[in-house]
């Protein structure tokens, strides 16, 4: 995770961002601290990368890399405002015990568009990550990668429209995907939890599940109840200030898989 010490909405690179309205940086820090405290209360270890002045979106750590089996597939950002984040996260990895770090040739935004399950990695394209990066990641990580096309600009990353429920199932918003990708998801995950438009519109799918607990935006009321009915334990978090830049719990969380 990366503390949002320099968080601000000063440019617009997704439909959620409004530089005129801006954001309350102090409130964003308070909400982020509550997210970190929630992870710790669930027994998870949280490592921190130092924030860099001039990189207001660095708080969205999920975009910094993809880590699977101790190997790191580095991020190569779409927009120049975020270019410097990729090398910063790669440097942190090398300094913290991850010796196999690949500098990507193709545009990709880490776990924003790559979500790892037990058998496959689901990979988003359509707005940010180049489909060639899906192939590059598969060759480097030795894991099958399934391409999913996003079609609604509000859901510009895969992690805004889908999250893994443990290692063999997912929750997702069908309206974010192309017809072919919806058919793939239906075939792969017949027991998936489907979210409605209202919960998707508050980034309710930008959640983190450890197999039992689901850290999720508090406003996703119906999805929270559905998860509880399916045996999961929702952990509602208010990240409304960070949502002004298009982020939620998952955006703030890069999972380090050894």
Long-range contacts (C-beta under 8 A, 24 or more apart in sequence): 1-32, 1-35, 1-36, 1-46, 1-47, 1-48, 1-49, 1-61, 1-252, 1-253, 1-254, 2-48, 2-49, 2-50, 2-51, 2-58, 2-59, 2-60, 2-61, 2-252, 3-29, 3-32, 3-48, 3-51, 3-59, 4-28, 4-29, 4-32, 4-51, 4-56, 4-59, 4-242, 5-29, 5-51, 6-51, 6-52, 6-53, 6-54, 6-55, 6-56, 6-58, 7-56, 7-57, 7-59, 7-242, 7-245, 8-56, 9-56, 9-244, 9-245, 10-56, 11-81, 13-78, 13-79, 13-81, 13-82, 14-153, 14-154, 14-156, 14-245, 14-246, 15-153, 15-154, 15-156, 15-246, 16-154, 16-243, 16-244, 16-245, 16-246, 17-244, 17-245, 17-246, 18-244, 21-244, 22-244, 23-241, 23-242, 23-244, 23-245, 24-241, 27-241, 28-59, 28-241, 28-242, 31-237, 31-238, 31-239, 31-240, 31-241, 31-242, 32-59, 32-239, 32-242, 32-252, 34-237, 34-238, 35-215, 35-237, 35-239, 35-249, 35-252, 35-253, 38-215, 38-235, 38-237, 39-215, 39-253, 42-210, 42-213, 42-215, 42-235, 44-210, 47-96, 47-256, 49-88, 49-89, 49-92, 52-84, 52-88, 54-84, 55-82, 55-84, 55-85, 55-88, 56-245, 57-81, 57-82, 57-85, 57-245, 57-247, 58-85, 58-88, 59-242, 59-247, 59-251, 59-252, 60-112, 60-245, 60-247, 60-251, 60-252, 61-89, 61-251, 61-252, 61-253, 61-254, 62-110, 62-111, 62-112, 62-159, 62-250, 62-251, 62-252, 62-253, 62-254, 62-255, 63-109, 63-110, 63-111, 63-112, 63-157, 63-251, 64-88, 64-89, 64-110, 64-254, 65-89, 65-90, 65-93, 65-110, 65-111, 65-254, 66-108, 66-110, 66-111, 66-114, 66-116, 66-121, 66-137, 66-141, 67-93, 67-98, 67-254, 67-255, 67-256, 67-257, 68-116, 68-121, 68-141, 68-143, 68-257, 69-141, 69-142, 69-143, 69-257, 69-258, 70-98, 70-100, 70-257, 70-258, 71-98, 71-100, 71-101, 71-102, 71-140, 71-141, 72-98, 72-100, 72-101, 72-102, 73-102, 73-104, 73-108, 73-110, 73-114, 73-136, 73-137, 73-140, 73-141, 74-101, 74-102, 74-103, 74-104, 75-104, 75-108, 75-109, 75-110, 76-103, 76-104, 76-105, 76-106, 76-107, 76-108, 76-133, 77-107, 77-109, 78-107, 78-109, 78-128, 78-129, 89-254, 102-136, 102-140, 104-133, 104-136, 105-132, 105-136, 106-130, 106-132, 106-133, 106-136, 107-133, 108-133, 108-136, 108-137, 109-157, 110-254, 111-159, 111-250, 111-254, 111-255, 112-157, 112-158, 112-159, 112-251, 113-157, 113-158, 113-159, 114-145, 114-158, 115-158, 115-159, 115-162, 115-163, 115-164, 115-170, 116-143, 116-164, 116-255, 116-257, 117-164, 117-167, 117-168, 117-170, 118-167, 118-168, 119-144, 119-167, 119-168, 120-144, 120-145, 120-146, 120-188, 121-145, 121-146, 122-146, 122-148, 122-158, 122-162, 122-164, 122-170, 123-147, 123-148, 123-158, 124-148, 124-149, 124-150, 124-157, 124-158, 124-159, 124-161, 125-149, 125-150, 126-150, 126-151, 126-178, 127-153, 127-156, 127-157, 128-156, 128-157, 146-184, 146-188, 147-181, 148-177, 148-181, 148-184, 148-185, 149-177, 149-178, 149-180, 149-181, 150-176, 150-177, 150-178, 150-181, 151-176, 151-177, 151-178, 152-176, 154-201, 155-200, 155-205, 156-246, 157-251, 159-205, 159-206, 159-250, 159-251, 160-203, 160-205, 160-206, 160-246, 160-248, 160-251, 161-200, 161-205, 162-205, 163-205, 163-206, 163-207, 163-208, 163-209, 163-250, 164-209, 165-193, 165-209, 165-211, 165-214, 165-232, 166-209, 166-211, 167-211, 169-193, 171-195, 171-205, 171-207, 171-223, 171-227, 172-205, 173-197, 173-199, 173-200, 173-205, 175-200, 176-200, 193-223, 193-226, 193-227, 193-230, 195-220, 195-222, 195-223, 195-226, 196-222, 196-223, 198-222, 199-223, 202-243, 203-243, 203-246, 203-247, 203-248, 204-248, 206-247, 206-248, 206-249, 206-250, 206-251, 207-248, 207-249, 207-250, 208-249, 208-250, 208-253, 208-255, 215-249, 215-253, 216-249, 217-243, 217-248, 217-249
